Amino acid sequence: MEPRGGWLDETEQRAWQGLLAFAMLALPELERAQRRHGLVHIEYGLLAALTERPFRLSDLASMLNMSQSRLSHRMNKLRDRGLVTVRPCLEDGRVTIAEITPSGRSLVEKIAPEHVEDVRRLVFDSLNPDQTHALADALQAVMSGLRMCSPD
């Protein structure tokens, strides 16, 4: 059976191999850095998002492209550690709001400089500004396509 559009051409193959290498090498390294602080990378992402402002859980799940059940599991772990609070919305009792605690904010402030250094070392130090812009544009298009897929 022939795949839709044929087999990957040379450029597509190079791009795909690069994405695989990134997923297999860089992401685990970022994950190890988060584990030193008792978190997995997605938990750090949740905490970092919540440093901006409180979020409705449904908005947080959509923004991070997570299923409601996965988000609930992670939020429960963060809540049990005292890093977030989860409460009903005062204006609409059907809505649940997540908010970072002072302990959660302190942990993010501790981890953030190390995280930025790791991201720069693993990704951006190898790119010139034009490549960084091209990567940002390309990944934005990929993310838009992925968001069309339901996380549930």
C-alpha positions in Angstrom: 0.0 0.0 0.0 1.3 3.4 -1.0 1.1 6.1 1.7 -1.0 9.2 0.9 1.2 11.6 -1.1 3.9 8.9 -1.5 6.9 8.2 0.6 8.7 10.9 2.5 11.0 12.9 0.3 14.6 13.7 1.3 13.7 17.0 3.0 10.8 15.5 4.9 12.9 12.5 6.0 15.6 14.9 7.3 13.0 16.9 9.2 11.4 13.8 10.6 14.7 12.3 11.7 15.6 15.7 13.4 12.3 15.7 15.3 12.9 12.1 16.4 16.4 12.9 17.5 15.1 15.9 19.5 12.3 13.8 21.1 14.7 11.0 22.0 17.7 13.0 23.1 16.7 16.5 24.2 13.3 15.9 25.8 14.6 13.2 28.1 17.4 15.6 29.2 14.9 18.3 30.0 12.8 15.7 31.9 15.9 14.6 34.0 16.4 18.2 34.9 12.8 18.6 36.1 13.0 15.3 38.1 15.8 16.7 40.2 13.1 19.0 41.5 10.5 16.3 41.9 8.5 17.2 38.8 8.0 15.8 35.4 8.3 18.2 32.5 4.5 18.6 32.0 4.1 19.5 35.7 6.7 22.2 35.3 4.8 23.5 32.2 1.6 23.6 34.2 3.3 25.6 37.1 5.0 27.9 34.6 1.6 28.7 32.9 0.0 29.3 36.3 2.7 31.9 37.2 1.0 34.2 34.6 -2.5 34.0 36.2 -5.1 31.6 37.5 -6.7 29.4 34.8 -9.9 27.5 34.3 -8.9 23.9 34.1 -10.6 23.5 30.7 -8.6 26.5 29.3 -5.4 25.0 30.8 -6.0 21.6 29.2 -6.7 23.2 25.9 -3.7 25.5 26.0 -1.4 22.6 26.8 -3.2 20.1 24.6 -3.9 17.8 27.4 -6.9 15.6 28.1 -9.0 16.5 31.1 -8.2 13.2 32.9 -4.4 13.7 32.4 -4.7 17.3 33.6 -6.7 16.2 36.7 -4.1 13.6 37.5 -1.2 16.1 37.3 -3.1 18.8 39.1 -3.9 16.4 42.0 -0.2 15.6 42.3 0.7 19.3 42.3 -2.1 20.1 44.8 -0.9 17.3 47.1 2.5 18.8 47.2 1.1 22.2 48.0 2.2 23.8 44.7 -1.3 24.7 43.4 -4.8 25.1 44.6 -7.9 24.0 42.7 -11.2 25.7 43.6 -14.7 26.2 42.1 -15.2 29.5 40.3 -17.2 32.0 42.4 -19.1 33.3 39.3 -19.8 29.8 37.8 -19.8 26.8 40.1 -19.5 24.5 37.1 -16.0 25.9 36.4 -12.9 24.9 38.3 -10.0 27.3 38.7 -6.3 26.4 39.2 -3.9 28.8 40.9 -0.3 28.5 41.8 0.6 28.8 45.5 3.5 30.8 46.9 5.4 27.5 47.3 4.7 26.6 43.6 5.8 30.1 42.5 9.0 29.8 44.6 9.8 26.4 43.0 9.3 27.8 39.4 11.5 30.8 40.2 14.2 28.3 41.4 13.9 26.0 38.3 13.3 28.6 35.6 16.9 29.9 35.1 18.2 26.3 34.8 15.4 25.4 32.4 16.1 28.4 30.1 19.8 27.5 30.1 19.0 23.9 29.2 16.6 24.9 26.4 19.1 27.4 25.0 21.9 24.8 25.1 19.8 22.0 23.6 18.1 24.0 20.9 18.9 27.6 20.2 22.7 27.6 20.6 22.9 25.5 17.4 20.7 27.9 15.4 21.3 31.4 13.9 18.4 33.9 14.2 17.0 33.1 10.8 16.9 29.4 11.6 15.2 30.2 15.0 12.5 32.2 13.2 12.0 29.4 10.6 11.8 26.8 13.4 9.3 28.9 15.3 7.2 29.3 12.2 7.4 25.6 11.2 6.5 24.4 14.7 3.7 26.9 15.0 2.2 25.4 11.9 2.7 21.8 13.3 1.1 22.8 16.6 -1.9 24.3 14.8 -2.4 21.0 13.0 -2.0 19.0 16.2 -4.6 21.2 18.0 -7.1 20.1 15.5 -6.8 16.6 17.0 -8.8 16.1 20.2 -6.7 15.2 23.3 -9.5 13.0 24.6 
